[in-house]
Amino acid sequence: MIELQTVTPFFEDKVELLDEILGRYPDYGRRSAVMPLLWEVQRAERYVSESRVAEIAEILGLHATEVKGVMSFYSTYHGEPVGRWHLQVCSTLSCKLAGSDELCDHLVETLGLVPGETDAEGRFSLQKVECLGSCTTAPVLQVNDTYYERVTRGRLEQLLDALKRDEQPEPWRERHGDNAGLGGAPLAGTTATAAAETGEAAGVDAETTDAETTDAETTDAETTDAAASEAAAHDEKEGGA
Amino acid sequence: MADAVAERPKPITSRHDPRFEVTLYRYVGVEGAHTMDAYLEHGGYQAARKALASDAGEVVNTVKASGLRGRGGAGFPAGVKWSFMPPVDGRQRFIVCNADESEPGSCKDRYLMEDDPHQLIEGMLIAGWAIQATKGVLYIRGEYWHAYERLMGAIEEARARGYLGTNVLDSDFDFDIVVHRGAGAYICGEETALMNSFEGLRANPRLKPPFPAQAGVYGLPSTINNVTTLASVPHIIEKGADWFSAMGTDDSKGIHHVQISGAVARPGVYEVPMGISYREIIHDLGGGPSSPAKAFIPGGTSCPMFPYDDEHLDLPMDFSAVAKAGSMLGTGAVIVIPEDQCIVDAMYNVTRFYAHESCGKCTPCREGVATWLPKMFQKLLAGLGTPDDVDVMEDMVKNLRGTAFCPLADACAWPVQASLQHFRNEYEHLAQHGTPLHPRKDRWLA
């Protein structure tokens, strides 16, 4: 893309930030700053334009093609602006087994976008991405930087409604197993409790008959505090569900 | 000596064993556990004090004696890796943490960094002392924004209170950590690709040798370990090597974190002693299959699948036992595949992942993994395949094994090969009839 107007350099009024980023790396490793600098631009502007690439190259004493070469290697730097709400559907195996294909098809129909597209108003972008590392709480949808875990049909509707009003809901941070916390205490900012109330989170846990036997055995043993409170956590979770 | 062996208590190999205690994940999920105050209250940084007061070589020996093996997938003994570092010669040395958790199925590191980041910082500090590296590099995948924020907060706290910086804990040792965000590339989990990425280069893997201990970050002596490996270190130092080695098998000691996903009733991350059976993992922890299962992947998608039968369910979580059975323990990510899921479709999903992540450096991977293999799958799934295509695919994956520059091609080819071995009928059915044996099903939760 050829840009005809002169653009104000991104880092011109951000001397402190630039110094902080360059200061993270030794003098002989100045080039390491290329990824953090690309990130700064992208987080602010939702993409990295050719002129920003040239600016970063100049800061680091590189050619623009070297910076572009790094940028194009990675999948999360964008050469075109993404929407205000960048919906990234994880589509790798664990999410697939939890219905991410159907989730993505639903988004395609609802938003009228195919993966890779941004709508005309610049509001929504849809992208199919590879494993986001939320496999035990699949399917997962990443909106900008935030993970929404175990996205059910009902939850997706709520989320889309909020985003259409330009409001981003608190993240859903589903926890199961040992990452649910010792006392089963909900994390700050979680809506897991709300989900449990509407019965959405219950579907999965309700079927665990084998697991209950296990917990009972652990409780009988009652040897260590950890084991006991662990079991309590499970019991509480299951009771709640 | 013989008496001592006879008296040694039976190793812990089950979650049902009353001696087993959740340790690394103890405070994961507990509100507020990510703060320095909470960590100190739980006895945090005591191990670092202990380590810094002792000889660096002693720390290496303790970790060696514990039997801790890398938790990132390859399972290399951590203490042995540390001892590969050349003698101190005045050059900068680095301890690198691989937090580019991208193996599909894996999420153990994310929760640890989000909810108990000081454990990792303390682990890096101790490892830094052990190998006499004053700089830590924490390379975290770009998508883990929440974990990144938590880590940055924790590092700030640690600097403010003298746990990082100059004269750490009033010792003569200086140590600080730089956190570097990736940007969506699976290949950065390969140690030398990660180092190139950190240096601001395209993340192509480097030729080994030289290994990172000789020429790592910026060509300087470096050691790289996974998040969970490093987070295990404070506990080993605090509780002793014997505590760790009392769990598991002769080959594989200590604790691991299984991440159960796919068709199970209770997916989640569970801390387990090594040597635990896959049956206990899937049934007792995961609550059993949520619909009839036909296969399971023992350690993330790069590990060949096993049929869901007694022989494989009874396998212990042990590096050599799983290898002997024809797969890998990997990152401990167990994925259960239901009976009604078309295997060809599932393996196309896996192949597409590796095709997307192939870096393009070497021909076998670029042409095989990134181009031809996904095309063959697309042809079959579109109903345009012929029975010969199945043979061609089998031949391709055989030729991909061991011929590429780095393990990524194997990570794709081997699982496809295993799926052909166990479920060839499904490939042949597609090739003959043009329709899958198990048609696509709506799997999305209401």
Chai-1 contact restraints between the chains, C-beta under 6 A:
chainA,res_idxA,chainB,res_idxB,connection_type,confidence,min_distance_angstrom,max_distance_angstrom,comment,restraint_id
A,R24,B,V178,contact,1.0,0.0,6.0,A-B,restraint_1
A,G29,B,Y218,contact,1.0,0.0,6.0,A-B,restraint_2
A,R31,B,G200,contact,1.0,0.0,6.0,A-B,restraint_3
A,S32,B,F198,contact,1.0,0.0,6.0,A-B,restraint_4
A,S32,B,E199,contact,1.0,0.0,6.0,A-B,restraint_5
A,S32,B,G200,contact,1.0,0.0,6.0,A-B,restraint_6
A,V34,B,G200,contact,1.0,0.0,6.0,A-B,restraint_7
A,G69,B,R202,contact,1.0,0.0,6.0,A-B,restraint_8
A,V70,B,R202,contact,1.0,0.0,6.0,A-B,restraint_9
A,F73,B,R202,contact,1.0,0.0,6.0,A-B,restraint_10
A,Y74,B,A183,contact,1.0,0.0,6.0,A-B,restraint_11
A,Y74,B,G184,contact,1.0,0.0,6.0,A-B,restraint_12
A,Y74,B,A185,contact,1.0,0.0,6.0,A-B,restraint_13
A,S75,B,G184,contact,1.0,0.0,6.0,A-B,restraint_14
A,T76,B,G142,contact,1.0,0.0,6.0,A-B,restraint_15
A,T76,B,A183,contact,1.0,0.0,6.0,A-B,restraint_16
A,T76,B,G184,contact,1.0,0.0,6.0,A-B,restraint_17
A,Y77,B,A183,contact,1.0,0.0,6.0,A-B,restraint_18
A,T92,B,P104,contact,1.0,0.0,6.0,A-B,restraint_19
A,T92,B,F353,contact,1.0,0.0,6.0,A-B,restraint_20
A,L93,B,P104,contact,1.0,0.0,6.0,A-B,restraint_21
A,L93,B,T301,contact,1.0,0.0,6.0,A-B,restraint_22
A,L93,B,N349,contact,1.0,0.0,6.0,A-B,restraint_23
A,L93,B,V350,contact,1.0,0.0,6.0,A-B,restraint_24
A,S94,B,G105,contact,1.0,0.0,6.0,A-B,restraint_25
A,S94,B,S261,contact,1.0,0.0,6.0,A-B,restraint_26
A,S94,B,G262,contact,1.0,0.0,6.0,A-B,restraint_27
A,S94,B,I335,contact,1.0,0.0,6.0,A-B,restraint_28
A,K96,B,N349,contact,1.0,0.0,6.0,A-B,restraint_29
A,L97,B,G262,contact,1.0,0.0,6.0,A-B,restraint_30
A,G99,B,R443,contact,1.0,0.0,6.0,A-B,restraint_31
A,G99,B,W444,contact,1.0,0.0,6.0,A-B,restraint_32
A,E102,B,D442,contact,1.0,0.0,6.0,A-B,restraint_33
A,E102,B,W444,contact,1.0,0.0,6.0,A-B,restraint_34
A,L103,B,W444,contact,1.0,0.0,6.0,A-B,restraint_35
A,E130,B,F353,contact,1.0,0.0,6.0,A-B,restraint_36
A,E130,B,H356,contact,1.0,0.0,6.0,A-B,restraint_37
A,C131,B,P104,contact,1.0,0.0,6.0,A-B,restraint_38
A,L132,B,E143,contact,1.0,0.0,6.0,A-B,restraint_39
A,G133,B,E101,contact,1.0,0.0,6.0,A-B,restraint_40
A,G133,B,C107,contact,1.0,0.0,6.0,A-B,restraint_41
A,G133,B,R110,contact,1.0,0.0,6.0,A-B,restraint_42
A,S134,B,C107,contact,1.0,0.0,6.0,A-B,restraint_43
A,C135,B,G105,contact,1.0,0.0,6.0,A-B,restraint_44
A,C135,B,C107,contact,1.0,0.0,6.0,A-B,restraint_45
A,C135,B,S261,contact,1.0,0.0,6.0,A-B,restraint_46
A,T136,B,C107,contact,1.0,0.0,6.0,A-B,restraint_47
A,T136,B,Q259,contact,1.0,0.0,6.0,A-B,restraint_48
A,T136,B,S261,contact,1.0,0.0,6.0,A-B,restraint_49
A,T136,B,P267,contact,1.0,0.0,6.0,A-B,restraint_50
A,T136,B,G268,contact,1.0,0.0,6.0,A-B,restraint_51
A,T136,B,V269,contact,1.0,0.0,6.0,A-B,restraint_52
A,D145,B,W145,contact,1.0,0.0,6.0,A-B,restraint_53
A,T152,B,L445,contact,1.0,0.0,6.0,A-B,restraint_54
A,R153,B,A446,contact,1.0,0.0,6.0,A-B,restraint_55
A,R175,B,G29,contact,1.0,0.0,6.0,A-B,restraint_56
A,H176,B,P267,contact,1.0,0.0,6.0,A-B,restraint_57
A,H176,B,G268,contact,1.0,0.0,6.0,A-B,restraint_58
A,G177,B,G268,contact,1.0,0.0,6.0,A-B,restraint_59
A,G177,B,V269,contact,1.0,0.0,6.0,A-B,restraint_60
A,G177,B,Y270,contact,1.0,0.0,6.0,A-B,restraint_61
A,D178,B,V22,contact,1.0,0.0,6.0,A-B,restraint_62
A,D178,B,Y25,contact,1.0,0.0,6.0,A-B,restraint_63
A,D178,B,V269,contact,1.0,0.0,6.0,A-B,restraint_64
A,D178,B,Y270,contact,1.0,0.0,6.0,A-B,restraint_65
A,D178,B,E271,contact,1.0,0.0,6.0,A-B,restraint_66
A,N179,B,V28,contact,1.0,0.0,6.0,A-B,restraint_67
A,N179,B,G29,contact,1.0,0.0,6.0,A-B,restraint_68
A,N179,B,Y111,contact,1.0,0.0,6.0,A-B,restraint_69
A,N179,B,V269,contact,1.0,0.0,6.0,A-B,restraint_70
A,A180,B,G29,contact,1.0,0.0,6.0,A-B,restraint_71
A,G181,B,G29,contact,1.0,0.0,6.0,A-B,restraint_72
A,G181,B,V30,contact,1.0,0.0,6.0,A-B,restraint_73
A,L182,B,V30,contact,1.0,0.0,6.0,A-B,restraint_74
A,A185,B,E31,contact,1.0,0.0,6.0,A-B,restraint_75
A,L187,B,E31,contact,1.0,0.0,6.0,A-B,restraint_76
A,A188,B,E31,contact,1.0,0.0,6.0,A-B,restraint_77
A,E207,B,A265,contact,1.0,0.0,6.0,A-B,restraint_78
A,T208,B,A265,contact,1.0,0.0,6.0,A-B,restraint_79
A,T208,B,R266,contact,1.0,0.0,6.0,A-B,restraint_80
A,T208,B,G287,contact,1.0,0.0,6.0,A-B,restraint_81
A,D210,B,H283,contact,1.0,0.0,6.0,A-B,restraint_82
A,D210,B,G287,contact,1.0,0.0,6.0,A-B,restraint_83
A,D210,B,G288,contact,1.0,0.0,6.0,A-B,restraint_84
A,A211,B,R266,contact,1.0,0.0,6.0,A-B,restraint_85
A,A211,B,G287,contact,1.0,0.0,6.0,A-B,restraint_86
A,T214,B,D284,contact,1.0,0.0,6.0,A-B,restraint_87
A,E217,B,H16,contact,1.0,0.0,6.0,A-B,restraint_88
A,A221,B,P18,contact,1.0,0.0,6.0,A-B,restraint_89
A,T223,B,P18,contact,1.0,0.0,6.0,A-B,restraint_90
A,T224,B,E21,contact,1.0,0.0,6.0,A-B,restraint_91
A,A226,B,E21,contact,1.0,0.0,6.0,A-B,restraint_92
A,A226,B,V22,contact,1.0,0.0,6.0,A-B,restraint_93
A,E230,B,V22,contact,1.0,0.0,6.0,A-B,restraint_94
